[in-house]
Amino acid sequence: MEKKEPLKIPAHVGLIMDGNGRWAKKRHMPRSLGHNAGMNAMIKLAEHASELGIKYLTVYTLSTENLSRPQDELDGLFGLFRSYFTSNVKKLYKKNAAVKIIGDLTVLPEDVQSLLKDGESNSPDGAQFTLVFAINYGARSEIRRAVKLAAENGIEPTEENFEKLLYTAGLPAPDLIIRTGGEVRLSNFLLYQAAYAELYFTEVLFPDFTPKEFDKAIKEYSGRERRYGKIQEGANG
Ligand code: FPP
């Protein structure tokens, strides 16, 4: 009988949670209820990712571009941050998991900024899983910010130094980036860090992206050969 290879589990997965609005529209519901359903899907996925042995899950929660959405939609999202960071987050801590925030928080309502910062600082030390929220995050502004920091502080922009100036300092680069909702692009998400990430796109709208759907992405990732620019094994004669 053929021996089944064990699944390769990525250390860091990035997740572009797209399709909440369309999910709500299909049900004649306001977009905010789509985000609500998206938050519930995200909570289940974070738990599942941690059980699989994934160390970091970075969720694209609000891009810099999303900040130009109508105020009532943004208020709905800020309401979800308030509810998540006052209650749900504690369930993560209990499972020895941490949260980290990347992005420019300064433009968010002040109470939300404090909740997000508390969410990070109250996280357990030595967590075995970290849920990273990209909030008002944009890769282009992250890279410009790092260049500015390097110039201002006279830091030689070697690969090692430069990575320390990004919001993701201390995190491994993502091994796999998943995008739900049918679009096939990265939309300003982790552009520097994604240099060698495997990409997985699915038509499934984010609120319907269950742990079972997530497993399909992991299975596909596991079967891919990562070459990092080197030639295929055995292709050299
Ligand atoms: C994009 O879908 C999704 C967002 C802009 C927000 C994602 C936010 C969540 C899943 C909620 C997370 C909540 C917390 C507390 C972390 P879209 O609405 O642009 O979808 P569409 O393309 O169908 O319109």
Boltz pocket constraint, residues with backbone or C-beta under 6 A from the ligand:
constraints:
  - pocket:
      binder: B
      contacts: [[A, 17], [A, 18], [A, 19], [A, 20], [A, 21], [A, 22], [A, 23], [A, 31], [A, 34], [A, 35], [A, 36], [A, 38], [A, 39], [A, 42], [A, 60], [A, 61], [A, 62], [A, 63], [A, 66], [A, 77], [A, 80], [A, 81], [A, 84], [A, 133], [A, 181], [A, 206]]
      max_distance: 6.0
